[in-house]
Structures are given as C-alpha cells and as structure tokens.
Amino acid sequence: MDGSLLEQGTTLMLVGMGTVFVFLTMLVVAVTGMARFAALFKKEPDVDTGIQPDEVAAITAAITKHRSS
C-alpha cells in the first residue's frame, strides 16, 4: 500500500463523487435535450374554455345534496 488508509479513502470518495456528478450532469443534459425534441412535435389540445350551464347546475345540486346528508 502506497498511501495511508485516510488518503485512499479520500481518493475513493473524490472519484466516486466525481463519477456521480458527471453522470447526473449527463442525465440533466439528456433529459433537457429530449424535452426540447419532444416540444417540436407537441400539438396544442383543443380546450373548451367555458363551462356549460347544465354542468354548473349538476355540480351545484351534487354539492347541495352532499352537504345536506
């Protein structure tokens, strides 16, 4: 053994933390790239912005019934 046990532990810790840092950096870059690529094909859904009066009446009746029981 060339170095002391403390030096070997420190070296192992730094190599391990460096490996994890590099992997997580690559993961963030890959996920960001995939998100940008997927955004190219994203279609905006047709959204009905208004609530119909019969829906409001049904919700109101359901809430009233729930509170009364």
Protein Blocks (a to p, Z undefined) as FASTA:
>chain_A
ZZdfklmmmmmmmmmmmmmmmmmmmmmmmmmmmmmmmmmmpccddddfbdcfklmmmmmm
mmmmmmmZZ
